[in-house]
């Protein structure tokens, strides 16, 4: 971390403390209370062991940046690997999608998503490829409009001229509450080929416990945007509830869904998601006392150490990107009984970290987030980094 970034960060942190009103300290840095304490991890019984008998990951992991793939990205948010190794990356504030060559890092603008209304933490966020992308070439995007957050799919025709390669958005799901803060935004297709979306409660905390609201939830949809078969609540897209602001989703080899969640003033969380479970917000932040029927997190961190966004599963561990914490967390979960022992890597070396995507084996793509109005941009920001892990 450069001296310039350290100094500016210290000034901003001091200002945030003076302005704190108890609102939040999440990703995007809502002012909060005391953030200083050591990290810990928690869930009753810890992460459940892997059902396939796979060996646990090594006790000590590692994460090394092996190259900077791309620079000069503006407010990057979502990342979707294409067949062949190239990447699609969204710009939250500019509402554009850019293709990045997976070898050279060369950038080509694909197009602009019409209807994006970027404000605060809203804008063009998560990206996902259709599970039948090889035949339909559909790209899904989660974005904020003037009236809501929604999910649309667009035909991607790379044969057309640069900037004109996106077809008109076909809205598959709408009506997710929007706000200046807590818009969620991560989408991903699961092993069941269903579309999952993490939403936020927009600062209206009561929405998280209201099963009729789409705010503060993880949603499970068909590719056409209908409530997915087998959802826990009849005729509802809601898969789990009691969330504050979910921005990380990924699955392990046992098809367990892992999700990151912003805390307010005390605890950020990594959760193992079970259909129909209540994750406690706003009644509980972090593990609480283990009562009241709330599903406790697998691991928790002080908000100054995490403020997490994306997660990815690789080499037996969940890897979680930290915004305010400016670090990459490793949470071993394969074959682990009891509380997982978490490790932090790349601390304050690359600024705020937004999105992490596994590409198979030991390689991750990691996206920085210094140009989103909450960071301290330096030359070259923002970047996509290649990281090797174990």
N, C-alpha and C positions, 0 to 999 in steps of 0.2 A: 504494500500500500504506500503510495507516494506521500511525501511530506505535505504537499498541497492538499491531497485528498484527506489526510488525517486532520489537518487544521480545520478545513471547511466542515468536515464531519463533526468535529468537536463543537464548533460554533452552532451548527444546526441542532445538535443534541441538547445543548444548553438552552437554546431558544424553545425547543419542544417542551422541555421541562417547565419553563416559565409559563408556557401557554396551555399546559396540560389541564384538561377538564374531565379526565376519566373516560374519554370516548373509546380509544383503542390505540394499539401500537402495531397494527398489522402492516402488511406488506408495504403497503404503500405508505406506512409510516404515520397512521393517525396518532396524535399526541396521546401519551399515556402516563402512567405513574412510574413507580420505582421498577427498573428493569434489571437490577444487578443482583444476581445470585448464581449459584452453580447449577448446571443442568442435571436432570435426573430422568429416570424412566419408570413407567408404571403401567401395569394392567394386572388385574387379579389373575394370577397364573402365568402372566407374560404371554408372549407370542406362542401360538400353538405349534407343536412340532410338525414338520412336513410329513404328509401322509405317504410319500413314496420312499421313505427311509433314506433319503439323500443325506450325505454327510453335511454336518454344519460347516458354515464358512470358517475361514481361519480366524483365530482369536484376534489377531491384529490385521487390519486391512491397510490399503494404501490407495492413493489417488494422485496421479501425476498428469499435469497438462503436457501433452506431447506436441501440440502445435496449435496455433491460432488459425482457424480455417478462414474466417471472414471478419472484416472490420467495417466501421462506418454505418452500422445499422441504427435506425431511429426507433426508439420505444419498442424493441422486439418483444413478442409475447408468446405466441404459439409456434410450435415447430413440428413438422410432419415429414419424416423421411420418405422419399420416393423410391420405387423400384429402381435399382441401379446405383443408389447411393447418394443422389442429390437430395437437397432439402428444400421444403417450403417453409418460409417464416413470415409471420404476420407482424405488421406494425400497428400497435394499439391506437396510437394517436393519429397516424396518417391514413389508416383504413386500407392499406395496401398489402398485397402478398408478393413476396419476392422469392425467386428461385436462386439457390446458392449451389454452385458446383461442389460436389463432395470431395473433389481432389484439389482443385485450384482455388476455390473460394470465390470465383467470379460470380457477380450478382446480376440477375436479369429480372426486371419487374414483370410480373405476370399480369397484374391488373389491380384495379381498385374495387372494393366491395361497396356498392351503392347503399345508402341508407344508414351508414355508420355515423353515430353521434358521439364523438369522443369527448368526455368530460370527467374530470377527476380520475377515478379508477375504472371508468367505463371506456369502451371502444371496441376495436377488433381484437379479439383475444384468442381462444383456443382454435386449433385446426386438427382435423382428422381426415384420413382417407377412407373412402367407402370400403367395406370388407370385400367388395367385388370390383375394386378399382381397376384391375387389369382389363375388365371388359366395359365398365361404365365411365371411368375417368372422372368420378365425382369427388369433389373436395368439400368437406363440411366445415363450417365456421360458426363460432359462437360470438355474437356481437351485440353491442348496445345501440338502440335506435332512440328516437325522440320520445318513444312511449314505453319501451320495455327492453329486456334482453331476449334474444331469440337465437334459433339455430336455423341456418339455411345451407343448402348444398348448391354447388355450382359446377358446371362442366368445365374441365380444364383441357384446353386444346392447345398444346405446345407448338403446333404447326402455324398458328396465327402470329401476327407481329407482336413484338414485345409490348406489354402494356394493354393488349387487347385479347388476352388468352383466356379470360374468365367469362363464362356464360352468365346470363341473368340469374340472380339468386332465386332459388325455389325454397320458400320458407316451409320447413317441416315441423317447426314447433315454435310457438310464441307465447307471450304473456308472463315470462319470468320477470319478477319485480326488478326494477332498476333503481340505482341511487348514485350519489356522488362517490360513495364508498361501498364496499362489500358486494360486488357484482359477480363473484365466483368467476367462471369463465373457462374452466378446463373441460374438454370433451375427449372421449376415447371410446373406441369400439372394443368390447370385451371378448374373451374367448368364446362366448355364446353368440357372437356377431350382433349383439345388441349395442345401442348407443347410450353411453353413460355421460352425465353432465353434472358438474359440481356448481352449485349456486350459492349466493350469499343472501343474507337477510337485510341488506341495504341499510343497516343501522337500526332497523325496526325490529328489535329483538324478539318480540312476540311472534313474528312470522315463523321462527325456527321450530316452535312447538306446535304450530297450527298445521295439521296434516292436509288441510285443504289448500294451503298456500304453497307456491312453488319456491318460495324463498327459504334459504337455509337448509337445503336438501341435497341429496344425491338422487338424480332422476335416472330412470332406466326406460329407454324407448326403443321401438323398432326403427330400422333405417328410414321408414316413412314418417316417423314422429308420433306413432301411436303408443299408448301404454303397453309395455312389453308383456307377453304372456308369462304368467308365473309371478308377477309383481305381488308384494305382500298385501297391498290394499286394493280392493276391487275397483277396476276401471280407473286406476290412478297411476300416473307416471312415477310417483314417489317410491323410492327404494329404501332410503333411510332418512332420518330427520334429526332435529336438534343440533344442527350445524350452524356455525357462525359465518364462515367464509371458506369454502373448499376450492383449492386451486391446484391440487395434485392428485392424479389417479393413475394407478398401474396395478398389474396382476403378477403373481409369481407362478411358478410351474405347477402349483397345486390349485390354480385358479382362485386363489384368495385375493380379494380386492383390498388395496392399501390406499389411504387417502390422507393428505396433509390438511391441517386446519389452523387458521390464525386464532390465537387467543386474544384477549383484550389487554389486561395489565399484568397477567401472571404467567399463564401457561399456554404455549403452543403445543400442538398434538400431532402424532401419527396414529391413525386408527386402522384397525382391521374391520372392514365393513361387512356387516351381516344384514340380510334382508329384513326390513321391518324394525330394526333396532333404533333406539332413541339415544343420541350421543350427548344429550344433556344441556346444550346451550339454550337459554341463558341461566338455567338453574345451577349448572356445574361448569367450571372451567378447569380443564385438566382432569386428574383422576378423582378429585373430590374425596368422599369418604367411602366410596364403593357401594353405597346404598341407593335407594330410590329407583332402582330398576334401570339406571342409565348404563350404557356400554362405556366402560373406561378405556382410555387410550393405551396403546401398547408402549408408547414412549412420550415423554413430555419435556419441554425445554422452557427456560425463561425467554420471554419475547425478545430480549436484547441479543440472544444467542441464535435465534432462528428467524421468526417471521417468515414462515416457509411458503413457497409457491409450488413448483413442480416436484414430482417424485418419479423415480424410475427404478425398476428391479433388475439387478445384475449380480452375478457371482454370489448368490445366496443372501444378498442384502438389499434393503431399500436404500436408495441414495436420494437425499432430500436437499433441494436448493434453498438457501437462506438469503432473504433480502436484507433486512436490517442486520442480521447476524453476519452477512458477507462470508459465508462458509458453506461447504458441502458436507452434509451429515451422512454417516454410514450407520445403518441400523440392521444388524444381522438378524434374520428371521427364519432362515431355513434350518430346520432341525433344532431350533433353540427352545429350550424349556426355561421358564422363569423370565425375569426381566432382561431384555437384550442390553448388552453393553455398547453404548453408542460412541462413535468417534467423529471428530471434526477434522476436515482437511481444507486446504487452500484458504485458510482464515485471513481475511482482509488483504488478500493478494490481488484480487480481480474485481473488487467492488461488490455491488449487489448482484445476487445470482437469482435468475428468474425461472428458467426452464431447464430441465434435464431429461434427456431421452436416451434409452438404451437401444443399441443397434445390433446386439448379438455379441456373444463372447464377453470380452473385458472392456469394450469401448463404449463410452458415453459421449453424447454431444451436450455441451453446457452453454447456456445463453446468459450473458450478463444483462443488467438492467440499470444502467447509469443515466440514460437519457429519458427517463419516464417522469421527470420533474421532481423526483424524490432523491436522486443520486447526485454525484459530483462528477460530471463527465470529464474525461481526459482525452488526449489525442488517441484516436482509433476507436473510442467507444461508439456504439456497443459492439460486442464481439460474440462470435461462436467459437468455443474452444473444444478441442478434442482431448478427452481425458481417459486414461487407462487406469483401471481399478482392479482390486482384488479383495 
